[in-house]
Amino acid sequence: MDRIVALIDASPYSKSVIEHAAWVAGKTGFGIDLLHVVPHRPSADAPINLTGNLTLGARSELLEKLSRHDEEAAQLARERGRALIDAAKAQAESAGAGEVRTRLRTGGLLESVQELEDEARLIVIGKRGEHADFASMHLGSNLERVVRAAKTPVLVASRAFKTPQRALIAFDTGPSVAKAVDHIAKGQLFKGMTLHLLHAGEESRAITDAMDGAANTLEAAGYTVETSIVSGEPETVIAGETGEGKADLLVMGAYGHSRIRRLIIGSTTTQMIQRCLVPVLLFRPETLG
């Protein structure tokens, strides 16, 4: 069975992650893997300097205490993780999800995600994790790492879940967006939704021809499609078109050479995900074959 990998932690976003995953499962019939990763203890990577005036006996006693402390902390972290994903499973099932599996791992997040990715059709992650600085509005540190490494589309969950009725597709002529249009046309996730193709930037023959082609593909699949080209900065235009209930879901390419895709994940900025209050579905050119 195709799977949805939902990343669970103790952040305020986890409830929304579960609700988004359950919504996708209900539309597609995919199963859900709830994944919580317990990191290695920091002390394992940053050993304490035990040199100086300590005697050999004192050093041995301290090392023994530190070892016991690490073992106890690791056990508590696993028990906490088990409680988190068991509660998440109950929530997903109460939301109507079908087959739900729990996956508790110790180690690195990316390695744990990659273990499950062969069956995954989608990864769902919160915009910020439990250790994020919410006051600064910075994105979670794991978000960029997951999107960069993922072979499958990534759904970045917003703080609160709302059943999407209208999706905004940030349109350009790159392969990521072409993949997104193909995925939407062939899949079940967007059925019943109104689609808006929006290009933020200057109008050109290449853009209008590509947008008309994408609209025709989606209309042939049974969708109601609107198209528009709006001059301006992509982060400003797109954020404005997702605000005030204009769209419930934003679809974008995650990589590429155009400015709009560099804005999403890269060294320049992550303003788009920060500014848009709706969930964001990110595609890369190589996703979905």
N, C-alpha and C positions, 0 to 999 in steps of 0.2 A: 504493500500500500504506500502511495505517496504520502510524505510527511510534512508537517509544519514544525519547525524547531522554534520554540518560544523560550527566550532567555529570562529566567526568573531570579530576582534578588529581593532585598527588603526595601527597595525604593518605593516611593508613592506611585511610580509608573507601572509596577508589576500587575496591579489589578487591571489596568488598561491593556497591557500586553496580553493577558489571558483573555480578555473580552474580544480584542482584535483577532487573536488566534481562533477563538471559538466561532466568531463571525465568518472567518475564511473557511474553517472546517465545515460549517453549515452550508456554505455556498458551493463548495467544491467536493465534499466528501472525503477530504484528506484526513488522516489521523494526526494527532498532536503529540510531539515529544516535548515535555517540559524539562528544561535543562537548567540545573543550578551547579555552578562550579565553585568549589571551595579552594581558594588559592593556597599555595605552599606558605608555610609560616615565614614571615620576613626574617626571623633570626637565622633561618637556614641559609639565607643569601648574604647576611650581614653579621658575621661572627663577632662576638664581643672580644675585645682585647683583654686577655687574662694575664698579660705580662706585668712586670713591675715587682712589687714587694710581697706578692702572695706566695705563701709556701706551697710546695707540691701538694700537701694534704688539703689545703684550703682551695686550691685550684680544682682538685678532683671533686671535692664536695660541691663546689659551685657548679661545675659542669653537670654533675648528677642532678642537681636541683633544676638547672635550666632544661635539661633533657625531659625531666618529669613535667615541667611546666609546658613545654612544647607539645608533649603527647596529650596532656589534658586539654590544652587549647585546641588542638587539632580535632580531638574527639568532640568537644563542645561545638566546634564549627560544623562538623558533619551532622551532629544532632540538630542543630539549628537549620542547616540546609535541608535535612529530611523533613522537618516540620514545615518549612516554607513550600517545598514542592508538593507535599501531601495536601496542604491547604489549597495550593493552586490547582491541583487535580480536582478536588471537590468543587472548586469554583467553576472550572471549565466544564465539568459534567453537569453542574446545575444550570449552566448557560446553554446546554443542549449539544455540546460537543460529543462526537462519537467515541472512537477509540482514543484513549488518552494514556500515554506512558510517561513514567517519571524517570529521569536520568540524573543521578547525583554523581559528580565527578570531582576528583581532587587534582589540581595541577593548573595548566594554562587554559584560558578561555578559548583561544583560537584552535588549539589542538583538540579540545573537547567538541567544539562545533564541527570541525573537519571530520571527526569520527562519525558524525551523524549525517553528514552532508550528502552522501551518496544517494540516500533515499529522500532528501529534502527537496521540496519544491519552493519553499519560502522560509525565510528566517524573520522572526518578529523580535524586535528589541525596543526597549524604552529609550526615549530621547536622553534621559539622564539616569545614572545608576545611583545606588544608595550612598556612595561617597562623593557625589557631585556637589559642587558649591551652587546651591539653588539661588542664592542672593546675586551671584555674578551672572546667572543665566548661561554659563558655559555648558556646552554639551558634554555628555559623559565620555570619559577617556576611551572606553571600549567601543563606542559607536564607530568612530573612524576606522579602528583596527578591524572590526568585523566587516564593514562594508568593503574595505580594501581587499580583504582576503576571501570574501565569499564568492562562490561560483553561482549562487542562486540569487534571485531578487531578495531584497531586504525591505521589510516594512517597518518604518520607524514610528512607533506608537506615540500618539499625543497623550497629554496628561489625563484626559477623560475620553471615554469611548462614546461615539455617536454613530448609529448605523448610517453608512454613506449612501446618499441618494444622488449626489452630483460629483463628478470627478473632473479635475482640471489637469490636462496633460500639457506640460511645459514643452512646447514643440520646437525642434530644430531639425536639421537634415542629417544628424549623426546616426550611427548604427545603434546606439543605446535606445533612442526613442523609436527607431524602426522596430527593434525587438519588443518594446513595450506595446506598440500598436498591434503587432502580430499576436502577442500573448493575449491581449484584451479581446481581439477578434475571435480567437480560437477557444478561449477559456470560458469558465462559468462565473468567475468572481464578480465581474462588472455587470452581469445581466440585470436589467431593470434600472440601470443608472443612466442618467443623462451625462454626455461627455462634452467637454469644452476643450478644443484644441486652441492653445494660445501661444503665439510667438511674440516674445518681448524683444523688440529691436526694429531695425529698418526693414521695410518691405522690399522684396526682390522677386524676380520671376522664378528663381530656384525655390524660394520659400513657398510662394503661392502654389506652384505646381506640386511640390512635395506634400503640402498641407491638403490640397484637393485630393491627391491620391490616398492619403491616410484617411481622410473623411469618407471617401468612397468605400474603402476597405471596411471601415467600422459600420457604415450604413448598410452595407451588404450583409453584415453579421446581425443586423436587426437593431442597431443603436440609433438613438436620436443624437445628432452631432451638431455642435455649434463651432464656428471658427472665428478667430479674430487675430489681428496683428496690431500690437500697441507699441509705439515708439517709447523708449525710456530704458532706464536701468533695470535689468532683469529682476534683481532682488526687490526693487520697489514695486514694479508692475505686478509681479507674481504674488507678492505678499498682499497687495491690494486686492487682487482677484480671488484670493482665498479667504479674505476677511469678511466679516458681517454676514456670514451664512451663504456667501456666493459659491463656495465649494466645500465639500466634506472630506475630500481626499485629493492629494497632489501626487501626480505621477511624473517622474523625471529620470533622465539618464544620469548615471553616477560618474562616468568618466568620459573623456573625449577632449577634443581640441578646442571646441567652441567655448566661449566665455561662460555661457550659462551652465555648462557641465563642470567647468573648473571651479565654479562657485560652490558646488555641493560638497565634494570631498577633495581636499588638496591642501597645499601649503598656503593658499591665499586666504580663504575664509570659509566659515560654515554658516554664513548669515541667513541663508534661505531656510534651513531647518530651524534655526533659532527664531526667526521672525514669523514663520508660518505656524499657526496654532492647530492646524489639522495634521493628521497622519500623512507621512510621505512614503511612497513606494518607489524604491530606487532600482534601476536596471543597469546592468553593464552589457556591453556588446556581446560577450560570450555566454551570457546567461541563457538557460533553457535551450541549449544546443543551437 
